[in-house]
Amino acid sequence: MKNLRDIIYKAGILEVVGNTDLDISGITIDSRSVGNRFLFIALRGLQTDGHLYISQAEKAGATAIVCETIPEYKSADVTYIRVHEPSDSLGIIASNFYDHPDKKLRIIGVTGTNGKTSIVTLLHKLFLESGIRPGLISTIKNMTGTVETDARYTTPDPIGLNMLLSDMVHAGCEYVFMEVSSHAVVQKRIAGIQFRGGVFTNITHDHLDYHKNFMAYLQAKKTFFDHLGREAFALTNIDDKNGLVMLQNTRAVKKTYGLQSMADFHAKILESSINGMHLQVDNQDVWCRLIGRYNVYNLLAVYAVASLLGLDKEDVLTILSRLLPPEGRFDHFTGRDEITAIVDYAHTPDALENVLKAIQEIRSGHESLITVVGCGGNRDTAKRPVMASIAATYSDKVLLTSDNPRMEDPEKIIEDMKEGLDPVGLRKSVVIVNRKEAIKAACAMANKHDIILVAGKGHEKYQEIKGVRTPFDDKQLLKDMLTPING
């Protein structure tokens, strides 16, 4: 139980009707999860308006309501708190209720189009191996030390986020590494959270179905850095053309990393193979088990964050040399006839091109590259033809198939993709709408030493069609078809 007066402290109150000296047992934005003595926050969202469910919340046991408009018909047993914008107040309320867990942790947020999951996952593994108990909040999973919980969203809502951070405090975590999506910034899911560091990876074409234009998407990323405090650091990829934009208005200590430009943290690729890369990081040689130039940026960001947080640099490089990529990120094995199978989450044009370029760097030139790729439904349609074009440019054969069509017609999605193919690309490409059949066909096409890339879903263990999620695992299907020699 926590007193209502403490919960709504500094929440931007405009008016109160009722008694604020109440004990509150829980807070929620979902009327279906209201319990006895709950505080219900009525948000106006994209799909619905929480104000429509105030009476339902009261019947379920809510004794306090935070809202933008106090209802005409009020219950004598309920306290109503009017604020200008409940979504602005939610983060403060959640932080107050869970006793400000962010102030007891050193939280590092990572944002950008690609690389977020890899960086936070590698940081979590690195700190665990260094004997430090960290928390992880990512697209794939959340971790409190070594205890795993499922992740439904890249960045949870403020209540879920503060609850998770509170659990991490009680579990003895010192650091938390979390992905910060552009949606989370715009939807104020991280409102009220005090970050000790921010990392920018890169920004390319993505989520324009939500943000409508690239400048709005860019601004969402930049806003995260604008709100960092003086006690934090802001680390940016200086090789990205918008990298320095992120630092323009931040009060945080500014740091850079890169491969091409002068930077505070610098790396160089000396050698690449399917087994890993020989790098030079800040003039120190290190062998790592990750593959691809884009992964050098990820590793360099991890090294920089660990260094800025005070870890010994040589110890950091030693541990990094042992780490494997997160599940579904250039996740590969060798199967029958020495066929290399690769599963990757690449679902943006830039990510797909990065993976395909990484494959080009390690192939001998005699094998064929067969790429299986689709695009998600009810998402940014402009990237569909671009992704098909990229796949055809770098591959010998392309199988256009379904990703997560969601509520869209998968054949229509594939037709959108085909718009990006020139005559050469069309000759390379085959349409197989059923993803399982497309992967089977790729395995059947492959000859000795060939490479198969299945892109788009990575770690996901489901496929969503017409609102229904059914079990689906790209890597397991490849293993069933190819009988792995390793992995």
C-alpha positions as CSV (number, residue, x, y, z in Angstrom):
1,M,0.0,0.0,0.0
2,K,1.1,3.5,-0.7
3,N,-0.6,6.8,0.1
4,L,-2.4,8.5,-2.8
5,R,-0.9,11.9,-1.8
6,D,2.6,10.5,-2.3
7,I,1.7,8.8,-5.6
8,I,0.4,11.9,-7.3
9,Y,3.3,14.2,-6.0
10,K,4.5,16.5,-8.8
11,A,2.2,14.8,-11.3
12,G,0.9,18.2,-12.7
13,I,-2.4,18.3,-10.7
14,L,-5.0,20.9,-11.9
15,E,-7.9,19.8,-9.7
16,V,-8.8,17.3,-7.0
17,V,-12.3,16.1,-6.1
18,G,-12.3,14.0,-3.0
19,N,-9.8,12.8,-0.4
20,T,-6.2,12.2,-1.3
21,D,-5.3,10.6,2.1
22,L,-6.0,7.1,0.8
23,D,-4.1,3.9,0.7
24,I,-3.6,2.6,-2.9
25,S,-2.8,-1.0,-3.5
26,G,-2.0,-0.8,-7.3
27,I,-2.0,1.4,-10.3
28,T,-3.1,0.6,-13.9
29,I,-4.1,2.1,-17.2
30,D,-6.2,-1.0,-18.1
31,S,-9.6,-1.1,-16.5
32,R,-9.7,-4.9,-16.9
33,S,-6.8,-5.2,-14.5
34,V,-8.2,-2.9,-11.8
35,G,-8.3,-4.4,-8.3
36,N,-9.5,-3.2,-4.9
37,R,-8.1,0.2,-3.8
38,F,-6.5,0.8,-7.2
39,L,-5.6,4.0,-8.9
40,F,-6.9,4.1,-12.6
41,I,-5.2,6.4,-15.0
42,A,-7.5,7.2,-18.0
43,L,-5.3,7.7,-21.1
44,R,-6.4,8.9,-24.5
45,G,-4.7,6.4,-26.8
46,L,-4.6,5.8,-30.6
47,Q,-7.2,2.9,-30.3
48,T,-9.4,4.0,-27.4
49,D,-10.0,6.5,-24.7
50,G,-9.5,5.5,-21.1
51,H,-12.2,8.0,-20.0
52,L,-14.8,5.6,-21.5
53,Y,-13.8,3.0,-18.9
54,I,-13.8,5.1,-15.7
55,S,-17.2,3.7,-14.5
56,Q,-16.0,0.1,-15.2
57,A,-12.8,0.8,-13.2
58,E,-14.9,2.1,-10.3
59,K,-17.0,-1.0,-10.3
60,A,-13.9,-3.1,-10.2
61,G,-12.6,-1.4,-7.1
62,A,-10.8,1.7,-8.2
63,T,-10.9,4.4,-5.4
64,A,-9.0,7.0,-7.3
65,I,-9.0,8.2,-10.9
66,V,-6.5,10.3,-12.8
67,C,-8.0,11.9,-15.9
68,E,-8.0,14.8,-18.2
69,T,-11.8,15.4,-17.8
70,I,-13.6,14.6,-14.5
71,P,-16.8,12.7,-15.3
72,E,-20.1,14.3,-14.9
73,Y,-21.4,11.5,-12.7
74,K,-19.0,11.1,-9.8
75,S,-19.0,8.4,-7.0
76,A,-18.8,9.7,-3.5
77,D,-16.3,7.0,-2.6
78,V,-13.8,7.8,-5.4
79,T,-11.2,10.6,-5.6
80,Y,-10.8,12.3,-9.0
81,I,-7.5,14.0,-10.0
82,R,-7.6,16.2,-13.1
83,V,-4.3,16.7,-14.9
84,H,-3.6,18.4,-18.2
85,E,-2.4,15.3,-20.0
86,P,-2.5,11.9,-18.2
87,S,0.2,10.4,-20.4
88,D,2.6,13.2,-19.1
89,S,1.7,12.3,-15.5
90,L,1.8,8.6,-15.9
91,G,5.6,8.2,-15.7
92,I,5.8,10.4,-12.6
93,I,2.9,8.5,-10.9
94,A,4.5,5.1,-11.7
95,S,7.9,6.2,-10.4
96,N,6.3,7.5,-7.2
97,F,4.4,4.3,-6.7
98,Y,7.4,2.1,-7.1
99,D,9.6,4.4,-5.0
100,H,11.8,5.8,-7.8
101,P,13.7,2.7,-8.8
102,D,15.6,4.5,-11.5
103,K,17.5,6.6,-8.9
104,K,18.8,3.4,-7.3
105,L,20.2,2.0,-10.6
106,R,22.5,3.1,-13.4
107,I,20.3,2.8,-16.4
108,I,21.8,3.0,-19.9
109,G,19.4,3.5,-22.8
110,V,20.3,2.4,-26.4
111,T,18.4,3.9,-29.3
112,G,18.7,3.8,-33.1
113,T,17.2,1.8,-36.0
114,N,19.5,-1.2,-35.9
115,G,21.8,-2.7,-33.2
116,K,19.9,-1.9,-30.1
117,T,19.2,-5.5,-29.1
118,S,22.7,-6.7,-29.9
119,I,24.3,-3.9,-27.8
120,V,22.1,-4.2,-24.7
121,T,22.4,-8.0,-24.8
122,L,26.2,-8.0,-25.1
123,L,26.4,-5.4,-22.3
124,H,24.3,-7.6,-20.1
125,K,26.5,-10.6,-20.8
126,L,29.7,-8.6,-20.4
127,F,28.7,-7.3,-17.0
128,L,27.5,-10.7,-15.8
129,E,30.9,-12.1,-16.7
130,S,32.6,-9.3,-14.9
131,G,30.8,-10.4,-11.7
132,I,28.3,-7.5,-11.7
133,R,24.5,-8.2,-11.5
134,P,22.8,-6.3,-14.3
135,G,19.3,-6.0,-15.6
136,L,18.3,-6.2,-19.3
137,I,15.2,-4.8,-21.1
138,S,15.2,-5.8,-24.8
139,T,13.1,-6.9,-27.7
140,I,14.0,-10.5,-27.2
141,K,13.7,-10.8,-23.4
142,N,14.0,-9.1,-20.1
143,M,16.6,-10.3,-17.5
144,T,16.9,-9.5,-13.8
145,G,20.4,-10.8,-13.3
146,T,20.1,-14.3,-14.6
147,V,16.4,-14.6,-14.3
148,E,14.5,-14.3,-17.6
149,T,11.0,-13.0,-18.3
150,D,9.3,-12.5,-21.7
151,A,9.3,-9.2,-23.4
152,R,6.1,-8.1,-25.2
153,Y,7.3,-4.7,-26.2
154,T,10.8,-3.3,-27.0
155,T,10.2,-0.7,-24.2
156,P,7.4,-1.4,-21.6
157,D,4.8,1.2,-20.6
158,P,5.8,3.4,-17.6
159,I,4.0,1.2,-15.1
160,G,5.5,-2.0,-16.5
161,L,8.9,-0.4,-16.8
162,N,8.9,0.9,-13.2
163,M,7.7,-2.4,-11.9
164,L,10.5,-4.2,-13.7
165,L,13.1,-1.7,-12.5
166,S,11.8,-2.1,-8.9
167,D,12.2,-5.9,-9.2
168,M,15.8,-5.3,-10.4
169,V,16.5,-3.1,-7.4
170,H,15.2,-5.7,-5.0
171,A,17.2,-8.4,-6.8
172,G,20.4,-6.4,-6.2
173,C,21.0,-5.1,-9.8
174,E,23.4,-2.2,-10.1
175,Y,23.1,-1.5,-13.8
176,V,20.3,-1.8,-16.4
177,F,20.8,-1.9,-20.1
178,M,17.6,-1.2,-22.1
179,E,16.5,-0.6,-25.6
180,V,14.7,2.8,-26.1
181,S,12.5,2.7,-29.2
182,S,11.2,5.8,-31.0
183,H,7.7,4.7,-30.1
184,A,8.6,4.7,-26.4
185,V,9.9,8.3,-26.7
186,V,6.9,9.6,-28.5
187,Q,4.4,7.7,-26.3
188,K,6.3,8.9,-23.1
189,R,6.9,5.3,-21.9
190,I,10.3,6.5,-20.5
191,A,8.9,9.7,-18.9
192,G,10.4,10.3,-15.5
193,I,13.2,7.8,-15.9
194,Q,16.7,9.1,-15.0
195,F,19.2,7.6,-17.4
196,R,22.9,7.6,-16.6
197,G,23.9,7.1,-20.3
198,G,22.5,7.1,-23.8
199,V,23.8,5.4,-26.9
200,F,22.9,6.2,-30.5
201,T,23.6,3.4,-33.1
202,N,22.3,4.7,-36.4
203,I,19.1,5.9,-38.1
204,T,17.7,4.6,-41.4
205,H,14.3,4.0,-43.1
206,D,11.9,2.4,-40.5
207,H,8.7,3.0,-38.7
208,L,7.5,5.7,-41.1
209,D,4.0,4.2,-40.9
210,Y,4.0,5.5,-37.4
211,H,6.1,8.6,-37.5
212,K,4.9,9.6,-41.1
213,N,8.2,11.2,-42.1
214,F,11.9,10.8,-41.5
215,M,12.3,14.1,-39.7
216,A,9.7,13.1,-37.1
217,Y,11.5,9.7,-36.7
218,L,14.8,11.5,-36.3
219,Q,13.4,13.9,-33.8
220,A,12.0,11.1,-31.7
221,K,15.5,9.7,-31.3
222,K,17.0,13.1,-30.6
223,T,14.5,13.8,-27.9
224,F,15.9,11.0,-25.8
225,F,19.3,12.7,-25.8
226,D,17.8,16.2,-25.3
227,H,16.5,14.9,-21.9
228,L,19.7,13.4,-20.6
229,G,21.1,15.1,-17.5
230,R,24.6,16.5,-16.9
231,E,25.5,13.5,-14.8
232,A,24.9,11.2,-17.8
233,F,27.0,10.5,-20.9
234,A,25.7,10.6,-24.5
235,L,27.6,8.2,-26.8
236,T,27.0,8.5,-30.5
237,N,28.1,6.7,-33.7
238,I,30.0,9.5,-35.4
239,D,30.1,7.6,-38.7
240,D,26.3,7.9,-39.1
241,K,25.5,11.2,-40.9
242,N,23.0,12.0,-38.1
243,G,25.2,10.9,-35.3
244,L,26.3,14.4,-34.2
245,V,22.7,15.7,-34.5
246,M,21.9,13.6,-31.4
247,L,24.4,15.6,-29.4
248,Q,23.3,19.1,-30.4
249,N,21.2,20.0,-27.4
250,T,22.1,17.4,-24.8
251,R,23.5,18.4,-21.4
252,A,25.2,15.1,-21.0
253,V,29.0,14.4,-21.4
254,K,29.5,13.9,-25.2
255,K,31.4,10.9,-26.5
256,T,31.8,9.3,-29.9
257,Y,32.7,6.0,-31.5
258,G,33.4,5.0,-35.0
259,L,35.4,3.2,-37.6
260,Q,35.8,5.8,-40.3
261,S,36.2,9.1,-38.4
262,M,38.3,10.4,-35.5
263,A,36.4,9.3,-32.4
264,D,36.8,8.9,-28.7
265,F,36.6,5.1,-29.2
266,H,37.9,3.7,-32.5
267,A,38.1,0.3,-34.1
268,K,39.5,-1.3,-37.3
269,I,38.8,-4.6,-39.0
270,L,42.0,-6.6,-39.7
271,E,40.5,-9.9,-40.9
272,S,37.0,-11.5,-41.4
273,S,35.8,-15.1,-41.7
274,I,32.7,-17.1,-41.0
275,N,34.2,-17.9,-37.5
276,G,34.7,-14.2,-36.5
277,M,36.8,-11.1,-36.9
278,H,40.3,-9.9,-36.0
279,L,39.9,-6.3,-34.8
280,Q,42.0,-3.5,-33.5
281,V,40.1,-1.6,-30.8
282,D,41.8,1.5,-29.4
283,N,45.1,0.0,-30.7
284,Q,44.6,-3.3,-28.9
285,D,44.2,-6.5,-31.0
286,V,41.2,-8.7,-30.2
287,W,39.5,-11.7,-31.9
288,C,35.7,-11.7,-31.7
289,R,33.2,-14.3,-32.6
290,L,30.7,-11.9,-34.2
291,I,30.6,-11.3,-38.0
292,G,30.1,-8.2,-40.2
293,R,31.1,-4.6,-40.2
294,Y,27.8,-3.6,-38.5
295,N,28.7,-5.9,-35.6
296,V,32.0,-4.0,-35.1
297,Y,30.0,-0.9,-34.4
298,N,27.9,-2.9,-31.9
299,L,31.0,-4.3,-30.2
300,L,32.7,-0.8,-30.2
301,A,29.6,0.7,-28.5
302,V,29.7,-2.0,-25.9
303,Y,33.4,-1.4,-25.3
304,A,32.8,2.3,-25.0
305,V,29.9,2.0,-22.6
306,A,31.8,-0.4,-20.3
307,S,34.8,1.9,-20.4
308,L,32.7,4.9,-19.5
309,L,31.2,3.0,-16.6
310,G,34.6,2.3,-15.2
311,L,35.4,-1.3,-16.2
312,D,39.0,-2.2,-17.0
313,K,39.5,-1.9,-20.8
314,E,41.7,-5.0,-21.2
315,D,39.2,-7.1,-19.1
316,V,36.4,-5.8,-21.3
317,L,38.2,-6.9,-24.6
318,T,39.0,-10.3,-23.1
319,I,35.3,-10.9,-22.3
320,L,34.1,-9.5,-25.6
321,S,36.3,-12.0,-27.4
322,R,34.2,-14.8,-25.9
323,L,30.7,-13.5,-26.5
324,L,28.3,-14.8,-29.1
325,P,25.7,-12.6,-30.8
326,P,22.1,-12.5,-29.4
327,E,19.7,-15.2,-30.7
328,G,18.5,-14.5,-34.2
329,R,21.3,-12.0,-35.1
330,F,23.6,-13.6,-37.7
331,D,22.7,-16.9,-36.0
332,H,24.3,-19.5,-38.2
333,F,25.3,-23.2,-38.4
334,T,26.8,-25.6,-40.9
335,G,24.5,-28.3,-42.3
336,R,24.6,-31.2,-44.8
337,D,26.9,-30.7,-47.7
338,E,28.6,-28.0,-45.7
339,I,25.7,-25.6,-46.4
340,T,25.8,-22.5,-44.2
341,A,22.4,-21.5,-42.9
342,I,22.0,-18.0,-41.4
343,V,19.0,-16.6,-39.5
344,D,18.8,-12.9,-39.0
345,Y,16.2,-10.4,-37.6
346,A,16.9,-8.0,-40.5
347,H,13.6,-6.4,-41.2
348,T,14.7,-3.0,-42.5
349,P,16.5,-2.2,-45.7
350,D,19.7,-1.1,-43.9
351,A,19.7,-4.2,-41.6
352,L,19.2,-6.5,-44.6
353,E,21.9,-4.8,-46.6
354,N,24.3,-5.0,-43.6
355,V,23.8,-8.8,-43.3
356,L,24.2,-9.4,-47.0
357,K,27.3,-7.3,-47.1
358,A,28.7,-9.3,-44.2
359,I,28.1,-12.5,-46.1
360,Q,29.8,-11.0,-49.2
361,E,32.9,-10.3,-47.1
362,I,33.3,-13.9,-46.0
363,R,32.2,-15.9,-49.1
364,S,34.7,-17.4,-51.5
365,G,32.7,-16.5,-54.6
366,H,32.1,-20.0,-55.8
367,E,29.0,-20.7,-53.7
368,S,25.5,-19.4,-54.3
369,L,23.7,-17.2,-51.8
370,I,20.0,-18.0,-51.5
371,T,17.9,-15.4,-49.6
372,V,14.5,-16.0,-48.1
373,V,12.8,-12.7,-47.3
374,G,9.4,-11.1,-46.7
375,C,8.0,-7.9,-45.1
376,G,5.7,-7.5,-42.2
377,G,2.0,-6.5,-42.7
378,N,0.4,-3.4,-41.3
379,R,3.8,-1.7,-41.2
380,D,5.8,0.8,-43.3
381,T,4.9,-0.1,-46.9
382,A,7.6,2.1,-48.5
383,K,10.4,-0.2,-47.5
384,R,9.0,-3.3,-49.2
385,P,10.3,-2.7,-52.8
386,V,13.6,-1.4,-51.3
387,M,14.1,-4.7,-49.4
388,A,13.3,-6.8,-52.4
389,S,15.8,-4.8,-54.5
390,I,18.5,-5.2,-51.9
391,A,18.0,-8.9,-51.6
392,A,18.2,-9.3,-55.4
393,T,21.3,-7.1,-55.6
394,Y,23.4,-9.2,-53.3
395,S,21.9,-12.7,-53.7
396,D,22.0,-15.3,-56.5
397,K,18.5,-16.5,-55.8
398,V,15.7,-14.8,-53.8
399,L,12.6,-16.4,-52.4
400,L,9.9,-13.8,-51.7
401,T,7.6,-15.0,-49.0
402,S,5.5,-14.1,-45.9
403,D,7.0,-12.5,-42.8
404,N,4.2,-11.6,-40.3
405,P,1.4,-10.6,-42.6
406,R,-0.7,-9.7,-39.6
407,M,-4.1,-8.4,-41.0
408,E,-2.8,-7.8,-44.6
409,D,-3.0,-10.1,-47.6
410,P,0.5,-11.7,-47.9
411,E,0.2,-11.8,-51.7
412,K,-0.4,-8.1,-51.8
413,I,2.7,-7.5,-49.6
414,I,4.8,-9.6,-52.0
415,E,3.4,-7.7,-55.0
416,D,4.6,-4.5,-53.2
417,M,8.1,-6.0,-52.8
418,K,8.2,-7.0,-56.5
419,E,7.8,-3.4,-57.5
420,G,11.4,-2.9,-56.5
421,L,12.8,-5.5,-58.8
422,D,14.3,-4.8,-62.2
423,P,14.2,-7.5,-65.0
424,V,17.4,-9.2,-63.6
425,G,16.0,-9.2,-60.1
426,L,12.7,-10.7,-61.3
427,R,14.6,-13.5,-63.0
428,K,16.5,-14.3,-59.8
429,S,13.3,-14.3,-57.7
430,V,10.6,-16.9,-56.9
431,V,7.4,-16.2,-55.0
432,I,6.4,-18.8,-52.4
433,V,3.8,-17.3,-50.1
434,N,3.9,-20.0,-47.4
435,R,7.1,-19.2,-45.3
436,K,7.6,-22.8,-44.3
437,E,7.5,-24.0,-48.0
438,A,9.8,-21.2,-49.0
439,I,12.4,-22.2,-46.4
440,K,12.1,-25.9,-47.5
441,A,12.5,-24.8,-51.2
442,A,15.7,-22.8,-50.3
443,C,17.1,-25.9,-48.6
444,A,16.2,-28.1,-51.7
445,M,17.9,-25.6,-54.0
446,A,21.1,-25.4,-52.1
447,N,24.1,-27.3,-53.3
448,K,27.4,-28.1,-51.5
449,H,29.0,-25.0,-49.8
450,D,26.0,-22.8,-50.6
451,I,24.7,-20.2,-48.2
452,I,21.1,-19.7,-47.1
453,L,19.9,-16.5,-45.4
454,V,16.5,-16.5,-43.9
455,A,15.8,-12.8,-42.9
456,G,13.1,-10.9,-41.1
457,K,12.0,-12.8,-38.0
458,G,15.2,-13.9,-36.3
459,H,14.5,-14.8,-32.7
460,E,10.7,-14.8,-33.1
461,K,9.1,-18.2,-32.4
462,Y,5.7,-17.4,-34.0
463,Q,4.1,-16.2,-37.2
464,E,1.2,-13.8,-37.0
465,I,-1.6,-14.2,-39.6
466,K,-5.0,-12.6,-39.4
467,G,-4.3,-11.7,-35.8
468,V,-3.4,-15.2,-34.7
469,R,0.1,-16.2,-33.6
470,T,1.1,-19.8,-34.4
471,P,4.4,-21.4,-33.5
472,F,7.1,-20.8,-36.1
473,D,10.9,-21.0,-35.8
474,D,13.1,-20.2,-38.8
475,K,16.2,-21.7,-37.3
476,Q,14.6,-24.9,-36.1
477,L,13.0,-25.4,-39.5
478,L,16.4,-25.0,-41.2
479,K,17.9,-27.5,-38.8
480,D,15.2,-30.0,-39.6
481,M,15.9,-29.6,-43.3
482,L,19.7,-29.5,-43.2
483,T,20.8,-31.6,-40.1
484,P,23.5,-29.3,-38.6
485,I,27.1,-30.4,-38.3
486,N,27.6,-27.8,-35.5
487,G,25.4,-25.5,-33.5
